[in-house]
């Protein structure tokens, strides 16, 4: 993890216009040959539950975890974690 590039600053929580109670996640598995298997998860209680699901279903593959959001330019994926 590149902590040396990380920056932390205090924020005013009132600067947020919208807060989402439940998120939509995507988990993209990849094997050593480069084959991928993509999943969309809804109804998860939190990101830890999605990480647990990914680990339980990885079957020896690595995976990336994204949160899916909609913005003015369309659907967007924000990378949350890469698990090897």
Residue frames relative to the residue before (quaternion, step in Angstrom):
aa qw qx qy qz dx dy dz
X 1.0000 0.0000 0.0000 0.0000 0.00 0.00 0.00
X 0.3443 -0.7556 0.5270 0.1811 3.58 -0.87 0.98
X 0.0551 -0.8383 0.5424 0.0006 3.56 0.47 1.20
X 0.5897 0.6057 -0.3746 0.3808 3.60 1.06 -0.65
X 0.6916 0.4498 -0.2782 0.4919 3.62 1.16 -0.49
X 0.5281 0.6499 -0.4029 0.3692 3.56 1.26 -0.23
X 0.1225 -0.7651 0.6284 0.0684 3.53 -1.10 0.79
X 0.1162 -0.7823 0.6096 0.0540 3.57 -1.06 0.76
X 0.0836 0.7812 -0.6149 0.0687 3.54 -0.97 0.89
X 0.5144 -0.6235 0.4836 0.3359 3.55 -1.09 0.65
X 0.1599 -0.7880 0.5904 0.0699 3.55 -1.15 0.70
X 0.4205 -0.6389 0.5753 0.2897 3.50 -1.34 0.32
X 0.3663 -0.7683 0.4731 0.2275 3.64 -0.43 1.12
X 0.5801 0.5958 -0.3765 0.4084 3.60 1.21 -0.23
X 0.5745 0.6146 -0.3839 0.3805 3.62 1.22 -0.14
X 0.5710 0.5820 -0.3737 0.4422 3.61 1.30 0.08
X 0.3255 -0.7631 0.5291 0.1783 3.58 -0.86 0.99
X 0.8100 0.1179 -0.0197 0.5742 3.59 1.04 -0.78
X 0.0700 -0.7692 0.6335 0.0459 3.55 -1.05 0.80
X 0.2494 -0.7785 0.5651 0.1116 3.56 -0.83 1.04
X 0.3928 -0.7436 0.4970 0.2141 3.58 -0.77 1.05
X 0.7905 0.1057 -0.0550 0.6008 3.60 0.96 -0.83
X 0.2716 -0.7826 0.5459 0.1258 3.54 -0.93 0.92
X 0.3518 -0.6604 0.6118 0.2564 3.51 -1.38 0.29
X 0.1328 -0.8063 0.5755 0.0336 3.55 -0.82 1.04
X 0.1554 -0.7355 0.6439 0.1421 3.51 -1.33 0.34
X 0.1217 -0.7571 0.6391 0.0589 3.51 -1.10 0.84
X 0.0972 -0.7888 0.6068 0.0112 3.55 -0.75 1.14
X 0.1814 -0.7795 0.5952 0.0726 3.55 -0.54 1.24
X 0.0313 -0.7818 0.6222 0.0250 3.58 -1.15 0.61
X 0.2498 -0.7613 0.5750 0.1657 3.56 -0.94 0.88
X 0.7360 -0.4421 0.2851 0.4261 3.56 -1.30 0.12
X 0.6610 0.4994 -0.3042 0.4702 3.60 1.16 -0.54
X 0.5726 -0.6175 0.3662 0.3959 3.59 1.28 -0.14
X 0.4538 0.6646 -0.4678 0.3655 3.60 1.27 0.07
X 0.1763 -0.8026 0.5647 0.0764 3.57 -0.97 0.87
X 0.1278 -0.7463 0.6515 0.0469 3.51 -1.30 0.54
X 0.0912 -0.8457 0.5258 -0.0049 3.58 -0.32 1.28
X 0.0702 -0.8000 0.5959 -0.0077 3.55 -0.99 0.94
X 0.2186 -0.7352 0.6287 0.1282 3.55 -1.23 0.71
X 0.1087 -0.8176 0.5652 0.0167 3.58 -0.71 1.09
X 0.0384 -0.7750 0.6308 -0.0036 3.55 -0.93 0.98
X 0.7713 0.3837 -0.2617 0.4353 3.56 -1.23 0.41
X 0.4025 0.7093 -0.4889 0.3097 3.60 1.21 0.24
X 0.5168 -0.6565 0.4558 0.3069 3.56 -1.04 0.78
X 0.7708 -0.1766 0.1234 0.5996 3.58 1.09 -0.72
X 0.7201 -0.4526 0.3040 0.4291 3.57 -1.29 0.13
X 0.5855 0.5714 -0.3801 0.4317 3.61 1.09 -0.55
X 0.6330 0.5274 -0.3305 0.4604 3.59 1.02 -0.76
X 0.6532 0.5004 -0.3126 0.4746 3.59 1.02 -0.76
X 0.6305 0.5156 -0.3325 0.4754 3.60 1.00 -0.75
X 0.6409 0.5121 -0.3193 0.4744 3.59 1.00 -0.79
X 0.6398 0.5147 -0.3218 0.4714 3.59 0.98 -0.85
X 0.6534 0.5173 -0.3119 0.4562 3.58 0.91 -0.90
X 0.6697 0.4947 -0.2984 0.4666 3.58 0.89 -0.90
X 0.6721 0.5045 -0.2924 0.4564 3.59 0.98 -0.84
X 0.7634 0.3605 -0.1850 0.5031 3.60 1.13 -0.62
X 0.4341 0.7336 -0.4410 0.2809 3.60 1.25 0.02
X 0.1374 -0.8294 0.5321 0.1009 3.60 0.98 -0.69
X 0.7488 -0.3928 0.2130 0.4894 3.57 0.94 0.85
X 0.5885 0.5649 -0.3727 0.4424 3.58 1.28 -0.04
X 0.4519 -0.6144 0.5493 0.3414 3.54 -1.28 0.30
X 0.0740 -0.8045 0.5840 0.0790 3.57 -1.22 0.25
X 0.2794 -0.7083 0.6213 0.1851 3.47 -1.38 0.43
X 0.2201 -0.7649 0.5972 0.0989 3.54 -1.07 0.87
X 0.0571 -0.7954 0.6031 -0.0168 3.54 -0.83 1.08
X 0.2660 -0.6747 0.6442 0.2432 3.55 -1.31 0.31
X 0.3025 -0.7585 0.5579 0.1481 3.57 -0.95 0.95
X 0.0280 0.7881 -0.6135 0.0412 3.56 -0.90 0.95
X 0.3152 -0.7065 0.5938 0.2212 3.54 -1.28 0.35
X 0.0188 -0.8011 0.5976 -0.0267 3.52 -0.91 0.95
X 0.7629 -0.3802 0.2536 0.4573 3.57 -1.27 -0.06
X 0.7323 0.3958 -0.2393 0.4999 3.59 1.10 -0.59
X 0.7153 -0.4233 0.2482 0.4975 3.61 1.25 0.21
X 0.7619 -0.3497 0.2767 0.4698 3.53 -1.33 -0.32
X 0.0833 -0.7983 0.5964 -0.0089 3.54 -1.02 0.88
X 0.1940 -0.7549 0.6149 0.1198 3.57 -1.15 0.68
X 0.1279 -0.7685 0.6241 0.0597 3.55 -0.90 1.00
X 0.3925 -0.7328 0.5117 0.2171 3.56 -0.69 1.13
X 0.1815 -0.7961 0.5724 0.0746 3.57 -0.81 1.07
X 0.8105 -0.0913 0.1075 0.5686 3.58 0.96 -0.82
X 0.1625 -0.7122 0.6696 0.1343 3.50 -1.34 0.49
X 0.0882 -0.8070 0.5840 -0.0023 3.56 -0.71 1.12
X 0.1693 -0.7925 0.5816 0.0714 3.57 -0.77 1.08
